[in-house]
Amino acid sequence: MSLPIKQIRKPQAGYPLPFIDDVSINGGLNYLALKADPTLEVIINCGPFYPAVSGDRIDLYWKGSDGNERQVGTRTFKADEIIASFPIPVAVALEAQEGLGEIRYTYTDAANTYPSDPMPCLIKTTVPGNPYSGPNLPETIYINEAMSAPTVDPVDIDLGNVARGAIVTISAWEYMSVGDVVTLNWGGYPLKQKPLELAQVDQTLVIIVSEADILAAGNSDELPVSYEIRDVVNNWSLNSPATLINVDTNVNLLEKPDCVDVDAGILNYDSLGSDSSLVMVRTPAPIFTVGDVVTLYWKGFNAQGAAIETHYELPVASVTGRLRFDVPNEDVALFIGGPTTSVFYTVDSTSTGKLETSRSVMFAVIGTQADLPAPTLENGLVAGVFEPATLPGAGARVSLPAYPGMGEHDRIFLSWAGEDSNGSPLHGSVGEELESADVGVTFEFLVDKSEFMNLGDGSEVLFSYVVIFAAGGTRDSLVATYSVKNVIVGNLLKPHVLEAPDDDFLDPSEPLFTKAHVQIPDNVLLLANDRIDMLWDSPLNEGDFPDFMNIRTDGIGIVFEVPKARVEKSLGRDIVVSYTLTRSGAKLYDSDVLTLFIGSASDRLLPRPFVVEADNDAGTLDPDAVTGTYAHVLIKAADINVEVNDEVLLSWAGSEAGGSFDDSNPISGSEAGKDVTFDVPKGFVDANLNGTLTVEYTVIRALDGLHQGSKPRELTVGRVSTVAPDITLVQDSADISIPDGGETSDTAVTITGTAQANGQVEIFDGVTTKGTALANDTGIWTLPLTGLALGSHSLTAKALYGAGQVSAAWTFSITAETAPLITSLIGSGGGAIANGGSTSDTSVTAKGTALANGRVEIFDGVTSKGTATVSSAEEWTHTLTGLAVGSHTLTVKALYGAGQVSDAWAFTVVAEIPELTIDETPVILDGKIYIYEKGRLEARYDSSTSITRTAQGGVPPYTYSNRGSGTGLLIDPVTGYVRALDNVGGWVVVTDSVGSIKSYYVQVTGVIDVAYLGQGTWSGVNQGAHDRGGWLPSVSELREIYSVFGGSQFPYAGKIWSSEKAGLIPPSYHTLNMQTGAEGSALQNVMLDAIWLFFEEYK
């Protein structure tokens, strides 16, 4: 959508808020706006102002988050300016400090100072994850090494565990703030999270990735998981380092492609130079057959979060070799800065008869992302130079090509900057939001011509744009620079006729007059190949004289000649003289007009008089408007310029008997050069009621006796009601209101309105009269209309009194009758109730369609449940409450037209069962605990290694169990007591007696498994433990294990080896008896029992 510029007036209307493009784009001023470059400026624009008068002043104020308001700018308007732009150095802007402040201005003219409302302005230069600090390296552009890689559990996902999903843990990041939005990039599949709340700040963030999300992202043996953060002013953290995991949920996938230029999950675009990127695909039989077509896909995102996809096709040439795909350099560039690019291929296999898909290679493309192409100015150019004067009235057209990742709801801000003739900066911008039809095609802005008319001649104007992608990222364009030629600013001045020095009258009877000379003003600089068209426009066709001249060289001072004979055709009349300038085939301006009276000064009629109590423009005089003894005729001093002893004669000529009046006014010394007023007795007004008046005057000059008459003022005398007729209500035959602009299916309506008390109005449908109505004593009138045709109708009421005022139109359409329909039924809990379905809700909301602005009645069986009014969008809604348990049948009857009834919607209300609930928040049991041989001996549990959650609602009793096999939990089926068994973790499922199910996930991380290893020498058992991926316990670990499992319950008597050496010569190691707790030592070659410890990592 275009960002509108609204006209304002001073001082009645408020002044427009100041605006900053960066605030419009990002919601505030961020790091890139204020700290990335200390030479930058913040451009604050004030306006537009219609009109801004030369010399008016703008004072700009910026209040910081500290509450201190500082004046940051002041400037005076020049002629024709409508926008005041202030370039504020970023150092000044930063004085407002971090946080929410506001910007306002005052507008001062010759009369007063007017304040604008303040514009909120948020400053936030702290970037999530602090990407602009070490240890970020140039070669890892778009990757923020200052952020931690996420932790992913499990790191191996296959068909056996994908149903459990995955848990991603993200450590708190620097400058973590309320409103930060995290996007988890799971193998290039974005999972956008809700904005952070206060309680989440500086806390570890846990994200559950569902099975559906894992499957949607695809398979890869090095699937990267990373994240990125954007804050409330669009500061971007860059992408975090990635954690690589193995996802293998489809064993039927083909071998992954070989992306030759990818190294350790990174493709460095800058290292490619101008080369393409090589991808190799093996094509072995029997899957591949010569002639099969392999399609290689690159899918991912760019740095701004926009989705990018390219693909390439090659036929299989050999089943013993490889296909070589050379991915164009410019295509690789599309993916720069995105978190993940996924490369895979498909083949429509002749052998299998199926479309086979490969595993994916996933990596990040880093490098330098080029700016988008510069915009193009499509008109107003003459030989490549921008001449604003050549723009058509519609304005400047500025286009930009389709860009990578272009999508619906992207926003584009076009900006331009230049200087006026004094070197002062000029700025402007306009924004659009893309609709679906805009995607993938050249986009064009239309900018008002007035934006460029103050550009200085010989200056430059710069155009650029920024795209704000729907995902939140921004990308700038290159700058297009155009030289400016602006020799004409504003409208062309009126021409001058040399023989009429005062631009007042032209007397062709003067003895020396042979022709009129029309001169184009010298301030109009004409260029070679311009064309000037002069128009001498007379009220009589025979008095017209158009002419034109083609300009051969640059210059000024063009003169047209008008023959005397043509001038004389307009004797006694006013003519209009003007000209038009055409440049490069485009009409630029019509000049201001010169009005001349053709004849002598004495021949020219003086201006009309004014009747003070009359509506002179409308030509009416209401006797009731003459509230005193006299009506007053005013003749303005500038119209007659009377001198001492001049005489002014008034003629008040009425059409009715006794309605005429004459008067005279000799001019005394005190009256010379002033207005002349005549007092006309009110009786000469009343006498002409329902008649007409002609009021004129004559000035008799004392100097030479010259009589100069005036133009007549024609007036109709009648009582003009102060109450104009109005249509206030239109109803159909069922008394349902039809709104202005609405529709009905009824061909009979009743109109109600207001008018002057006891006044008569005539009703029209378009231009066809529909009869008259008489207002009652309170001014209310009604009129029924029948037999109206289908289609559009526009009703107006015309007063048959006074000046015949006409009401505003009341429009509506008559359409074919629309039968009502029930389209949905929603329970109070928000669930949809199907036709024939059931619910436990005793309150339901029915929705449907019917005739726009009509009414419908809802029935349950034969019982009315009330009525509903249909919206202008033909939709109605009605809520039914207190429904009894049992069967219900809803129908809807139209309260318009023939009263059609909808099809029935049947449903059953059943007794309500409370919802089964349990706390479903994921749990992490991370306490340290020893488990002996998968629970053979009772372990020692506490709150860090066990949990009990109790279900509520549903239908008791409840049963607690594991979901699936291989779970690492011990669960009491009756109490729901959950104990850690190993680091596999699992889902705890509760089921009530009618089969309702709820669950929560428990992650276990602190289990150390203990198992009997057998008898052997110390070296033998130590090697055995290591071969199994474990270790012999230390003395302290043996003591801990004894404290839990020791005593008679321990199945092995005698000493147990430790890992700790007791003596060097001969070598010996510490031991502990698990039944007695006695500690000792033994030589390393003695045969003793051993236990071993191992840690089974969470899967």
Secondary structure, DSSP 8 states (H G I E B T S, - for coil): ---------TTTS-----B-HHHHHHSSB-HHHHTS-TT-EEEEEE---TT--TT-EEEEEEE-TTS-EEEEEEEE--TT---EEEEEEHHHHGGG-SEEEEEEEEEE-SS-EEE---EEEEE----TT-TTSTT--GGGTTB-TTS---EEE-SEEETTTGGG-EEEEE---TT--TT-EEEEEETTEEEE-----GGGTTS-EEEEE-HHHHHHH--EEEEEEEEEEE-TT--B--B---EEEEEE--TT-B---EETT-BTTEEEHHHHTT--EEEEEE--TTT--TT-EEEEEEEEE-TTS-EEEEEEEEE---SSSEEEEEE-HHHHGGGTT-S-EEEEEEEE-TTTSSEEEB--EEEEEES----B---EE-SSEETTEE-GGGS-TT-EEEEE---TT--TT-EEEEEEEEE-TTS-EEEEEEEEE--GGGTTS-EEEEE-GGGGTT--TT-EEEEEEEEE-TTS-EEEB--EEEEB-----SS----EETT-TTSSEE-TTSTT--EEEEE--TTS-B-TT-EEEEEEE-SSGGG-EEEEEE--SSB---EEEEEHHHHHTTTTSEEEEEEEEEETTEEEEE---EEEEES-GGGS-B---EETTSBTTTTEE-GGG--SSEEEEEE-HHHH---TT-EEEEEEEESSTT--EEEEEE--TTTTTS-EEEEEETHHHHTTTTSEEEEEEEEE-TTT--EEEB--EEEEE----SS--EEEEEEETT--B--TTEEES-S-EEEEEE-STT-EEEEEETTEEEEEEE--TTSEEEEEE-S--SEEEEEEEEESSTT--B---EEEEE------EEEEEEETTS-B--TTEEES-S-EEEEEE-STT-EEEEEETTEEEEEEE--TTSEEEEEE-S--SEEEEEEEEESSTT--B---EEEEE-------B-----EEE---EEEEGGGTS-----TTTEEE---BSSSS--EEEESSSS--EEE-TTT-EEEE-STT-EEEEEE-TT--EEEEEEEE--EEEEEEEEEE-HHHHHHHHHHTT-B---HHHHHHHHHHH-STTSS--SEEEEEEEEETTTTEEEEEETTT--EEEEETTS-EEEEEEE-----
